Amino acid sequence: MHDDSSAKPTVAVFFGGRSVEQPVSAASGSGVAKALRDRGYEVTSIGITRAGEWVELPSDAAFAIESAGSLPEVTAEVGKSVAVDLGPGARPIADVLFPVLHGPYGEDGTIQGLFEMAGVPYVGSGVLSSSLCMDKEFSKRLLAAEGIPQGAFAVLKPGEELDAEAVVAKLGLPIFVKPARAGSSLGISRAKSAEELADAVAKAREVDEKVVFEASFMNVREIEMGVLETLDGDLDVTFPLEVLAKGEDGWFDFDAKYLDNPEPFDLHPDYPEGVAAQAQALARKVFRLLDCRDLARVDCFLGEDGVVYLNEVNTMPGMTPMSGVPQAFAAAGTSYGDLVERLVTLAAARVGDAKDGK
């Protein structure tokens, strides 16, 4: 940890993790670590295995998603086991902690709570916001209460039996069936009949016992925006990119996101007049309503009626150089390295707040 306040802060980047999204996290986190090292930062890479073990990785450790049969994974064998001392009076492993973790045990407020208890500043949203955005049920309920336009939905709680006829009666067909607390399109199915719902629920429950059903939008354009805070508390929102890639079943599944399409986005789509501004205003409002911090990706649908509907918010989006948010910011003039460094700068500005428990 640096004592010279003029020096660049040291950074510990955390990636991998216990969730099914580990491959995406590993690819994102190793990219973030490299970008910071290239800019002269002293970086410690901490990989978290699926079993929850923390390992310090060599500085040249790189992870990339290359094929469905060759997904990267952090294992105990690729680094040395490490015990990170975060207790009261401990010497922090770094000035700033950067959790590039997706899904449960990383993006859901759990590791953020650990960092809060340690009093060390970290990149990204806080405990409540992280937890709320991770849980599709509760984020939808809160935003519905605030009048945010979004699709109809239903929830199947852990231990509850599926009533397929009731779900279809409420939402119509087809229906997207999703784990309530996961991302990267893992565990998601599109059920085209009541009979397909049971299998879809079983698939979703392999990831999370709580399941969310979402009514399908027909003939919509899927759009995404990155939202980035400034040091003075304002928000930069990217021009909404359009998702072009689709999987075999006609939607943006895991393979379409990471494996099959080298250019899955249109960074400069042609929208009807006023749509881009409407989408950006919605992204700003949702970011504030959910108490997000530093960075988020806001996913929306542009309906045939010209209305922008919210899909979901990700507090730690994919952060490889080819991910949607870094690409969108690059198109706006903020390079991948600039984006990563800006996030560290935002967190470092909270050093006093972290120590004071604010």
VEXDREN-2710 file (C-alpha; in Angstrom, 1 decimal):
% VEXDREN-2710
k/r/px/py/pz
1/MET/0.0/0.0/0.0
2/HIS/1.4/3.4/-1.0
3/ASP/2.1/6.1/1.6
4/ASP/2.8/8.7/-1.0
5/SER/-0.6/10.4/-1.8
6/SER/0.6/11.5/-5.2
7/ALA/1.4/8.0/-6.4
8/LYS/-1.0/5.8/-8.3
9/PRO/-3.0/3.7/-5.9
10/THR/-2.2/0.0/-5.7
11/VAL/-5.1/-2.2/-6.9
12/ALA/-6.2/-5.7/-6.2
13/VAL/-8.4/-7.1/-8.9
14/PHE/-10.7/-10.0/-7.9
15/PHE/-12.2/-12.3/-10.5
16/GLY/-13.4/-15.9/-11.1
17/GLY/-15.8/-16.7/-8.3
18/ARG/-18.2/-19.3/-7.2
19/SER/-21.0/-18.6/-9.7
20/VAL/-21.8/-20.1/-13.1
21/GLU/-20.5/-16.9/-14.6
22/GLN/-16.9/-17.6/-13.6
23/PRO/-15.6/-17.9/-17.2
24/VAL/-16.9/-14.4/-18.1
25/SER/-15.5/-13.0/-14.9
26/ALA/-12.1/-14.6/-15.5
27/ALA/-11.9/-13.1/-19.0
28/SER/-13.1/-9.7/-17.8
29/GLY/-10.9/-9.5/-14.7
30/SER/-7.7/-10.6/-16.4
31/GLY/-8.4/-7.9/-19.0
32/VAL/-8.9/-5.2/-16.3
33/ALA/-5.7/-6.3/-14.5
34/LYS/-3.6/-6.1/-17.7
35/ALA/-5.0/-2.7/-18.7
36/LEU/-4.1/-1.3/-15.3
37/ARG/-0.6/-2.8/-15.4
38/ASP/-0.1/-1.3/-18.9
39/ARG/-0.9/2.1/-17.3
40/GLY/1.7/1.8/-14.6
41/TYR/-0.4/0.5/-11.7
42/GLU/0.8/-2.0/-9.2
43/VAL/-1.8/-4.8/-9.5
44/THR/-2.4/-7.9/-7.5
45/SER/-4.7/-10.4/-9.2
46/ILE/-6.8/-12.5/-6.8
47/GLY/-8.6/-15.4/-8.4
48/ILE/-11.5/-17.0/-6.7
49/THR/-12.1/-20.7/-7.5
50/ARG/-15.5/-22.3/-7.8
51/ALA/-14.9/-23.8/-4.3
52/GLY/-14.4/-20.3/-2.9
53/GLU/-10.6/-20.6/-2.4
54/TRP/-8.6/-17.3/-3.0
55/VAL/-5.4/-17.6/-5.0
56/GLU/-2.9/-15.0/-6.0
57/LEU/-2.3/-15.3/-9.7
58/PRO/0.9/-14.5/-11.6
59/SER/1.0/-11.1/-13.3
60/ASP/0.9/-12.7/-16.8
61/ALA/-2.2/-14.8/-16.1
62/ALA/-4.7/-14.4/-18.9
63/PHE/-8.1/-15.9/-19.5
64/ALA/-10.1/-15.8/-22.7
65/ILE/-13.4/-17.3/-23.8
66/GLU/-12.5/-19.2/-27.0
67/SER/-15.0/-22.0/-27.4
68/ALA/-17.9/-23.7/-25.6
69/GLY/-15.6/-26.6/-24.9
70/SER/-12.7/-24.4/-23.7
71/LEU/-14.1/-22.0/-21.2
72/PRO/-11.5/-20.4/-18.8
73/GLU/-11.6/-21.2/-15.2
74/VAL/-9.7/-20.1/-12.1
75/THR/-8.3/-23.1/-10.2
76/ALA/-6.1/-23.5/-7.2
77/GLU/-3.4/-24.9/-9.5
78/VAL/-2.9/-21.7/-11.5
79/GLY/-1.8/-19.6/-8.5
80/LYS/-0.8/-19.8/-4.9
81/SER/-3.3/-19.9/-2.1
82/VAL/-3.5/-16.6/-0.2
83/ALA/-5.2/-15.4/2.9
84/VAL/-6.2/-11.8/2.4
85/ASP/-6.2/-10.0/5.8
86/LEU/-9.2/-7.6/5.8
87/GLY/-9.8/-7.4/9.5
88/PRO/-9.6/-4.3/11.8
89/GLY/-6.1/-2.9/11.9
90/ALA/-5.0/-5.1/9.0
91/ARG/-2.7/-3.9/6.3
92/PRO/-4.9/-3.9/3.2
93/ILE/-3.7/-5.9/0.2
94/ALA/-4.1/-2.7/-1.9
95/ASP/-5.4/0.8/-1.8
96/VAL/-8.3/0.0/-4.0
97/LEU/-10.2/-3.3/-4.5
98/PHE/-11.7/-4.0/-7.9
99/PRO/-14.2/-6.9/-7.9
100/VAL/-14.7/-7.9/-11.5
101/LEU/-17.1/-10.6/-10.3
102/HIS/-20.4/-11.6/-11.9
103/GLY/-23.4/-13.3/-10.3
104/PRO/-23.8/-14.6/-6.7
105/TYR/-20.9/-14.3/-4.2
106/GLY/-19.5/-11.3/-6.1
107/GLU/-22.0/-9.1/-7.8
108/ASP/-24.8/-9.5/-5.2
109/GLY/-23.5/-7.5/-2.3
110/THR/-21.7/-10.3/-0.5
111/ILE/-18.1/-9.4/-1.3
112/GLN/-19.0/-5.7/-1.1
113/GLY/-20.1/-6.3/2.5
114/LEU/-16.8/-7.9/3.2
115/PHE/-15.0/-4.8/1.8
116/GLU/-17.2/-2.5/3.7
117/MET/-16.4/-4.2/7.0
118/ALA/-12.7/-3.9/6.1
119/GLY/-13.0/-0.2/5.4
120/VAL/-11.2/-0.4/2.0
121/PRO/-12.6/1.5/-1.0
122/TYR/-13.7/-0.7/-3.9
123/VAL/-15.0/-0.2/-7.4
124/GLY/-18.7/-0.5/-8.1
125/SER/-22.0/-0.3/-6.4
126/GLY/-22.5/-0.8/-2.7
127/VAL/-24.1/-3.7/-0.7
128/LEU/-27.8/-2.9/-1.1
129/SER/-27.6/-1.7/-4.7
130/SER/-25.6/-4.8/-5.7
131/SER/-28.0/-7.1/-4.0
132/LEU/-31.1/-5.4/-5.4
133/CYS/-29.9/-5.3/-9.0
134/MET/-28.8/-8.9/-8.8
135/ASP/-32.3/-10.1/-7.8
136/LYS/-34.6/-9.7/-10.8
137/GLU/-37.7/-10.0/-8.6
138/PHE/-37.0/-7.2/-6.2
139/SER/-35.5/-4.8/-8.7
140/LYS/-38.6/-5.2/-10.9
141/ARG/-40.9/-4.7/-8.0
142/LEU/-39.1/-1.5/-6.9
143/LEU/-39.0/-0.1/-10.4
144/ALA/-42.6/-0.9/-11.0
145/ALA/-43.6/1.1/-7.9
146/GLU/-41.6/4.0/-9.5
147/GLY/-43.5/3.8/-12.8
148/ILE/-40.6/2.5/-14.8
149/PRO/-41.8/0.9/-18.1
150/GLN/-41.1/-2.8/-18.2
151/GLY/-42.6/-6.1/-19.2
152/ALA/-45.1/-8.1/-17.2
153/PHE/-43.5/-10.8/-14.9
154/ALA/-44.2/-13.5/-12.4
155/VAL/-42.1/-15.2/-9.7
156/LEU/-41.7/-18.8/-8.6
157/LYS/-40.2/-18.8/-5.1
158/PRO/-37.9/-21.6/-3.8
159/GLY/-40.0/-24.6/-2.9
160/GLU/-43.1/-23.5/-4.7
161/GLU/-44.8/-25.7/-7.3
162/LEU/-45.2/-24.5/-10.9
163/ASP/-48.7/-23.7/-12.0
164/ALA/-48.0/-23.5/-15.7
165/GLU/-51.6/-22.6/-16.7
166/ALA/-51.7/-19.6/-14.3
167/VAL/-48.3/-18.3/-15.6
168/VAL/-49.5/-18.6/-19.2
169/ALA/-52.8/-16.9/-18.4
170/LYS/-50.9/-14.0/-16.8
171/LEU/-48.1/-13.5/-19.3
172/GLY/-49.1/-15.2/-22.6
173/LEU/-46.6/-17.0/-24.8
174/PRO/-43.8/-17.3/-25.4
175/ILE/-42.3/-16.8/-21.9
176/PHE/-38.7/-16.2/-20.9
177/VAL/-37.8/-18.3/-17.8
178/LYS/-34.8/-17.0/-15.9
179/PRO/-32.9/-17.7/-12.7
180/ALA/-33.7/-14.8/-10.5
181/ARG/-30.1/-14.1/-9.5
182/ALA/-27.8/-14.9/-12.4
183/GLY/-26.5/-13.3/-15.6
184/SER/-24.7/-14.0/-18.9
185/SER/-28.0/-15.6/-20.1
186/LEU/-27.1/-18.8/-18.2
187/GLY/-30.0/-21.0/-17.2
188/ILE/-32.4/-19.0/-19.4
189/SER/-35.0/-20.6/-21.7
190/ARG/-37.8/-19.4/-23.9
191/ALA/-40.9/-21.5/-23.4
192/LYS/-43.2/-21.6/-26.4
193/SER/-45.9/-23.6/-24.7
194/ALA/-47.2/-24.5/-21.2
195/GLU/-45.7/-27.9/-21.6
196/GLU/-42.2/-26.5/-22.0
197/LEU/-42.4/-24.4/-18.8
198/ALA/-41.6/-27.4/-16.5
199/ASP/-38.3/-28.1/-18.3
200/ALA/-37.5/-24.4/-18.4
201/VAL/-38.0/-24.1/-14.7
202/ALA/-35.8/-27.2/-14.0
203/LYS/-33.0/-25.6/-16.1
204/ALA/-33.3/-22.3/-14.3
205/ARG/-33.3/-24.0/-10.9
206/GLU/-30.0/-25.6/-11.7
207/VAL/-28.7/-22.0/-11.3
208/ASP/-31.1/-20.5/-8.7
209/GLU/-34.1/-22.0/-6.8
210/LYS/-36.0/-18.7/-7.4
211/VAL/-37.3/-18.3/-10.9
212/VAL/-38.6/-15.3/-12.8
213/PHE/-41.0/-15.5/-15.7
214/GLU/-41.1/-12.6/-18.2
215/ALA/-43.6/-11.9/-20.9
216/SER/-41.9/-11.7/-24.3
217/PHE/-41.8/-8.5/-26.3
218/MET/-42.6/-9.1/-30.0
219/ASN/-40.6/-7.4/-32.8
220/VAL/-38.5/-5.3/-30.4
221/ARG/-35.0/-4.0/-30.8
222/GLU/-32.7/-4.9/-27.9
223/ILE/-30.5/-2.0/-26.8
224/GLU/-27.8/-1.4/-24.1
225/MET/-26.2/1.5/-22.5
226/GLY/-23.2/2.0/-20.2
227/VAL/-23.6/4.5/-17.3
228/LEU/-20.4/5.9/-15.8
229/GLU/-20.2/8.3/-12.9
230/THR/-17.9/11.3/-13.0
231/LEU/-15.9/12.6/-10.1
232/ASP/-18.4/15.4/-9.5
233/GLY/-21.3/13.0/-9.3
234/ASP/-22.7/13.5/-12.8
235/LEU/-23.4/10.6/-15.1
236/ASP/-22.0/9.8/-18.6
237/VAL/-24.4/7.6/-20.6
238/THR/-23.3/6.0/-23.8
239/PHE/-25.3/6.2/-27.0
240/PRO/-27.5/3.1/-26.9
241/LEU/-26.0/0.3/-28.9
242/GLU/-28.2/-2.3/-30.5
243/VAL/-27.7/-6.0/-30.0
244/LEU/-27.6/-7.8/-33.3
245/ALA/-26.5/-11.3/-32.4
246/LYS/-29.0/-14.0/-31.8
247/GLY/-28.6/-17.7/-30.9
248/GLU/-30.3/-20.6/-32.5
249/ASP/-33.5/-19.9/-30.6
250/GLY/-33.7/-16.3/-31.8
251/TRP/-32.4/-14.4/-28.7
252/PHE/-29.1/-13.2/-27.2
253/ASP/-28.0/-16.3/-25.4
254/PHE/-24.6/-17.2/-24.0
255/ASP/-23.2/-18.5/-27.2
256/ALA/-24.3/-15.5/-29.2
257/LYS/-22.8/-13.2/-26.5
258/TYR/-19.4/-14.8/-26.2
259/LEU/-18.7/-17.5/-28.8
260/ASP/-20.4/-17.2/-32.2
261/ASN/-20.3/-13.5/-33.1
262/PRO/-17.1/-11.4/-33.4
263/GLU/-19.3/-8.3/-33.8
264/PRO/-22.5/-8.8/-31.9
265/PHE/-23.4/-5.1/-31.7
266/ASP/-24.2/-2.1/-33.8
267/LEU/-22.6/0.8/-32.0
268/HIS/-24.2/3.5/-34.2
269/PRO/-27.8/2.3/-34.9
270/ASP/-30.3/4.5/-36.6
271/TYR/-33.2/5.2/-34.2
272/PRO/-36.4/7.1/-34.7
273/GLU/-36.2/10.7/-33.5
274/GLY/-36.0/11.1/-29.8
275/VAL/-35.5/7.4/-29.0
276/ALA/-31.8/7.7/-28.0
277/ALA/-32.5/10.5/-25.7
278/GLN/-35.5/8.6/-24.2
279/ALA/-33.3/5.6/-23.5
280/GLN/-30.5/7.6/-22.0
281/ALA/-32.9/9.4/-19.7
282/LEU/-34.3/6.1/-18.6
283/ALA/-30.8/4.8/-17.9
284/ARG/-30.0/7.8/-15.7
285/LYS/-33.2/7.5/-13.8
286/VAL/-32.9/3.8/-13.1
287/PHE/-29.2/4.2/-12.1
288/ARG/-30.3/6.7/-9.5
289/LEU/-33.4/4.8/-8.3
290/LEU/-31.4/1.7/-7.7
291/ASP/-28.6/3.7/-5.9
292/CYS/-25.9/2.4/-8.3
293/ARG/-22.4/3.7/-8.1
294/ASP/-19.4/4.0/-10.5
295/LEU/-20.6/1.9/-13.4
296/ALA/-23.6/-0.1/-14.7
297/ARG/-25.0/-1.5/-17.9
298/VAL/-28.7/-0.8/-18.5
299/ASP/-30.4/-3.2/-20.9
300/CYS/-33.7/-2.2/-22.6
301/PHE/-36.1/-3.1/-25.3
302/LEU/-37.3/-0.6/-27.9
303/GLY/-40.9/-1.5/-28.6
304/GLU/-43.0/-1.2/-31.7
305/ASP/-44.9/1.6/-29.9
306/GLY/-41.7/3.7/-29.7
307/VAL/-41.4/3.2/-25.9
308/VAL/-38.2/2.1/-24.3
309/TYR/-38.8/-0.6/-21.8
310/LEU/-36.3/-1.6/-19.1
311/ASN/-35.0/-5.2/-19.2
312/GLU/-32.4/-5.3/-16.4
313/VAL/-29.4/-3.6/-14.8
314/ASN/-26.0/-5.1/-14.3
315/THR/-23.8/-3.5/-11.7
316/MET/-20.6/-5.2/-13.0
317/PRO/-21.1/-5.8/-16.7
318/GLY/-18.7/-7.8/-18.9
319/MET/-15.4/-6.0/-19.0
320/THR/-13.4/-7.6/-21.7
321/PRO/-12.3/-5.0/-24.4
322/MET/-14.9/-6.6/-26.7
323/SER/-17.8/-6.5/-24.2
324/GLY/-20.7/-4.1/-24.9
325/VAL/-20.0/-1.4/-22.3
326/PRO/-16.3/-1.0/-23.1
327/GLN/-17.1/-0.9/-26.8
328/ALA/-19.8/1.7/-26.4
329/PHE/-17.5/3.9/-24.3
330/ALA/-14.7/3.4/-26.8
331/ALA/-17.0/4.6/-29.6
332/ALA/-17.7/7.7/-27.5
333/GLY/-13.9/8.4/-27.1
334/THR/-13.2/6.7/-23.8
335/SER/-10.8/3.8/-24.4
336/TYR/-10.8/0.6/-22.5
337/GLY/-7.7/1.7/-20.5
338/ASP/-9.3/5.1/-19.8
339/LEU/-12.5/3.4/-18.6
340/VAL/-10.7/1.0/-16.3
341/GLU/-8.5/3.8/-14.9
342/ARG/-11.5/6.1/-14.3
343/LEU/-13.2/3.4/-12.2
344/VAL/-10.1/3.1/-10.0
345/THR/-10.0/6.9/-9.7
346/LEU/-13.6/7.0/-8.6
347/ALA/-13.0/4.4/-5.9
348/ALA/-9.7/6.0/-4.8
349/ALA/-11.6/9.2/-4.2
350/ARG/-13.6/7.5/-1.5
351/VAL/-10.5/6.5/0.6
352/GLY/-11.5/8.8/3.5
353/ASP/-15.1/7.7/3.4
354/ALA/-14.2/4.0/3.6
355/LYS/-12.0/4.6/6.6
356/ASP/-14.7/6.6/8.3
357/GLY/-17.4/4.0/7.6
358/LYS/-19.3/6.2/5.2
END
